[in-house]
């Protein structure tokens, strides 16, 4: 039984989103909307309003049709659409995985300023999302991602499976019932 998933990320992170989509496909998940297609040549500099609206509608539809969603965020990459998608998923009470990067400063970075900004951003994300939405899982590595996928998939598949506890018990064949009755009398 396949589960459907949407993978959202800021446009500049389309390669990372594609990598997560590939991991999910290899594990048998269906991607509801692959917004990364056609970005091989690079990110378009400017979209018309109608192009942007069409893309937004397709992405929100992808979230709506998914059984759970994975969102990639980076405090150093600007995004608006991914926040809207996350908000829609939370509004629909979907399970979500938020994949956050492990940041490695490069030479010349003002490490103190970056660490302070990232820390502020993560504190806000923790208070605004993780504390208020139990269906949200945080992942900072591929190991965390795989663990969260397993937890969500097992939970969703258990809900999809027929409830054997409430199903009527199968009738015992008459011959078996007679032999059980004889063995009880003879004992």
C-alpha positions as CSV (number, residue, x, y, z in Angstrom):
1,X,0.0,0.0,0.0
2,X,1.6,3.3,-1.1
3,X,1.3,6.5,0.7
4,X,1.3,9.9,-1.0
5,X,3.6,12.7,0.1
6,X,4.3,16.3,-0.9
7,X,7.8,17.8,-0.6
8,X,8.0,21.5,-0.3
9,X,11.1,23.8,-0.1
10,X,12.2,27.3,-1.1
11,X,12.8,27.5,-4.8
12,X,16.6,27.9,-4.4
13,X,16.6,24.5,-2.6
14,X,15.1,22.6,-5.5
15,X,18.0,20.2,-5.7
16,X,17.7,19.2,-2.0
17,X,13.9,18.8,-2.5
18,X,14.6,16.5,-5.5
19,X,17.0,14.4,-3.4
20,X,14.3,13.9,-0.7
21,X,11.7,13.1,-3.4
22,X,14.1,10.4,-4.7
23,X,14.5,8.9,-1.2
24,X,10.8,8.8,-0.8
25,X,10.2,7.3,-4.3
26,X,12.8,4.6,-3.6
27,X,10.9,3.6,-0.5
28,X,7.6,3.3,-2.5
29,X,5.9,6.6,-1.8
30,X,4.0,8.6,-4.4
31,X,4.9,12.3,-4.9
32,X,1.7,14.3,-5.3
33,X,3.3,17.2,-7.1
34,X,6.9,17.5,-8.3
35,X,7.4,21.2,-8.6
36,X,11.2,20.6,-9.3
37,X,10.6,19.4,-12.8
38,X,11.9,21.8,-15.4
39,X,14.4,23.5,-13.1
40,X,17.4,21.8,-14.6
41,X,18.3,24.9,-16.5
42,X,18.1,26.9,-13.3
43,X,15.7,29.1,-11.4
44,X,13.7,31.5,-13.5
45,X,14.5,35.1,-12.7
46,X,10.9,36.4,-12.8
47,X,7.6,34.7,-13.2
48,X,4.4,36.4,-14.5
49,X,1.6,36.7,-12.0
50,X,-0.4,34.0,-13.9
51,X,2.6,31.6,-13.9
52,X,3.2,32.2,-10.1
53,X,-0.6,31.7,-9.4
54,X,-0.6,28.4,-11.4
55,X,2.5,27.1,-9.6
56,X,1.0,28.1,-6.2
57,X,-2.3,26.3,-7.0
58,X,-0.5,23.1,-8.1
59,X,1.7,23.1,-5.0
60,X,-1.3,23.7,-2.6
61,X,-3.1,21.0,-4.5
62,X,-0.1,18.7,-4.0
63,X,-0.2,19.4,-0.2
64,X,-4.0,18.8,-0.1
65,X,-3.7,15.5,-1.9
66,X,-0.8,14.2,0.2
67,X,-1.2,12.0,3.2
68,X,1.8,13.7,4.8
69,X,4.3,16.4,3.8
70,X,8.0,17.0,4.1
71,X,9.2,20.6,4.2
72,X,12.8,21.8,3.8
73,X,13.7,25.1,5.4
74,X,16.9,27.0,5.9
75,X,17.0,30.2,7.9
76,X,19.4,31.7,5.3
77,X,17.1,31.1,2.3
78,X,14.1,33.4,1.8
79,X,10.8,31.7,1.2
80,X,7.1,32.6,1.3
81,X,5.4,29.8,-0.5
82,X,6.8,27.0,1.6
83,X,5.4,28.7,4.8
84,X,2.0,28.9,3.1
85,X,2.2,25.2,2.2
86,X,3.2,24.3,5.7
87,X,0.3,26.4,7.1
88,X,-2.1,24.6,4.7
89,X,-0.8,21.2,5.8
90,X,-1.1,22.0,9.5
91,X,-4.6,23.4,8.9
92,X,-5.6,20.1,7.3
93,X,-4.0,18.4,10.3
94,X,-1.5,16.5,8.2
95,X,1.6,14.9,9.6
96,X,4.6,17.0,8.6
97,X,8.3,16.5,8.7
98,X,10.4,19.7,8.8
99,X,13.9,19.0,7.6
100,X,16.3,21.6,8.8
101,X,19.9,21.9,7.6
102,X,23.0,21.4,9.7
103,X,24.9,24.6,9.1
104,X,28.6,24.7,8.5
105,X,30.0,28.2,8.3
106,X,32.3,29.0,5.4
107,X,35.4,31.2,5.5
108,X,34.5,34.8,5.8
109,X,31.1,34.3,7.4
110,X,30.3,36.4,10.5
111,X,29.8,33.2,12.5
112,X,28.4,35.0,15.6
113,X,25.8,36.9,13.6
114,X,24.8,33.7,11.7
115,X,24.6,31.6,14.8
116,X,22.5,34.3,16.6
117,X,20.1,34.6,13.6
118,X,19.8,30.8,13.2
119,X,19.2,30.4,16.9
120,X,16.4,33.1,16.9
121,X,14.8,31.5,13.9
122,X,14.9,28.0,15.4
123,X,13.5,29.2,18.7
124,X,10.6,30.9,16.8
125,X,10.0,27.7,14.7
126,X,10.0,25.6,17.9
127,X,7.4,27.8,19.6
128,X,5.2,28.5,16.6
129,X,5.2,25.0,15.1
130,X,6.6,22.1,17.1
131,X,5.0,23.0,20.5
132,X,1.6,23.7,18.9
133,X,1.4,20.9,16.4
134,X,2.1,17.4,17.7
135,X,1.8,16.0,14.1
136,X,5.0,17.9,13.2
137,X,8.4,16.1,13.4
138,X,11.8,17.8,13.3
139,X,14.6,16.3,11.3
140,X,18.2,17.7,11.0
141,X,19.8,14.7,9.2
142,X,18.9,11.9,6.8
143,X,18.8,9.5,9.8
144,X,16.2,11.7,11.5
145,X,14.3,12.0,8.2
146,X,14.2,8.2,7.7
147,X,13.0,7.7,11.4
148,X,10.3,10.3,11.0
149,X,9.1,8.8,7.7
150,X,8.9,5.4,9.4
151,X,6.9,6.7,12.3
152,X,4.4,8.6,10.1
153,X,4.1,5.8,7.5
154,X,3.4,3.2,10.2
155,X,0.8,5.5,11.9
156,X,-1.0,6.2,8.6
157,X,-0.9,2.6,7.3
158,X,-2.3,1.4,10.7
159,X,-5.2,3.9,10.2
160,X,-5.7,2.6,6.6
161,X,-5.7,-1.1,7.6
162,X,-9.0,-2.7,8.3
163,X,-9.8,-2.8,12.0
164,X,-9.6,-6.5,12.8
165,X,-10.6,-5.9,16.4
166,X,-14.1,-4.8,15.5
167,X,-14.7,-7.3,12.7
168,X,-16.9,-10.3,13.6
169,X,-14.9,-13.4,14.3
170,X,-15.1,-16.0,11.6
171,X,-17.6,-18.9,12.2
172,X,-16.0,-22.2,13.3
173,X,-16.6,-25.0,10.8
174,X,-19.3,-27.5,12.1
175,X,-16.9,-30.5,12.1
176,X,-14.3,-28.6,14.1
177,X,-17.0,-27.4,16.6
178,X,-18.2,-31.1,17.1
179,X,-14.7,-32.4,17.7
180,X,-14.0,-29.6,20.2
181,X,-17.2,-30.5,22.0
182,X,-16.4,-34.2,22.1
183,X,-12.9,-33.5,23.5
184,X,-14.3,-31.3,26.2
185,X,-16.8,-34.1,27.3
186,X,-14.1,-36.8,27.2
187,X,-11.6,-34.8,29.3
